[in-house]
Amino acid sequence: MSCCYSKRKDDKFKKIKGVYEPKSILKNKRRNSVYPLTTSRKEQIKHNKKELEDKHKEKQKFLDKFNAELLECGGCQGLFRVGDNAIQTNCASCDKFFHCHIAGACVGPNCSVIMSGGKYSLKYCLSCVNPYLKVNIEDNGMCLCKTCENHPDIPNYYKQV
């Protein structure tokens, strides 16, 4: 036999009382749950329901305050509440909110991006686009901004005066 293998008991590992408990002692103890219940089940349900209602009231109070905010339209200078959903767009050039005086979404390559299979474009107001181009005057939801106007890939029918 090898010198490394022996059946004798070594006292290399001493059991310290209170630190190590054999598995058989733990097996005999019955565990009700991971977290001990200090209150009854019905009281816990009532407490959870009250907490949820309080959180809901707090959230609703914030939403009411947020929806009461006033935004000024950059075209007519009228004041509109956020909750009314009257404001339709934000101009990418002057960074004002508009519910009227909207030129539309730019058709140029500099202002559009393809995301999730759809094409999204920046929106502009009538003050930030060339008023002499036909595409900017028509009410079709399209426009051509000043930066994309000089781009070589723009078709000529967008540049008609």
Stockholm file with secondary structure:
# STOCKHOLM 1.0

chainA/1-161         MSCCYSKRKDDKFKKIKGVYEPKSILKNKRRNSVYPLTTSRKEQIKHNKKELEDKHKEKQKFLDKFNAELLECGGCQGLFRVGDNAIQTNCASCDKFFHCHIAGACVGPNCSVIMSGGKYSLKYCLSCVNPYLKVNIEDNGMCLCKTCENHPDIPNYYKQV
#=GR chainA/1-161 SS CCSSCCCSCCCSSCCCTTTCCCHHHHHHSCCCCSSCCSSCHHHHHHHHHHHHHHHHHHHHHHHHHHHTCEEEBTTTCCEEEGGGTCCCEECTTTCCEESSSEEEEECSTTSEEEETTEEEECEEEGGGBCTTSHHHHSSSSEECBTTTTTCTTSCGGGSCC
#=GC SS_cons         CCSSCCCSCCCSSCCCTTTCCCHHHHHHSCCCCSSCCSSCHHHHHHHHHHHHHHHHHHHHHHHHHHHTCEEEBTTTCCEEEGGGTCCCEECTTTCCEESSSEEEEECSTTSEEEETTEEEECEEEGGGBCTTSHHHHSSSSEECBTTTTTCTTSCGGGSCC
//
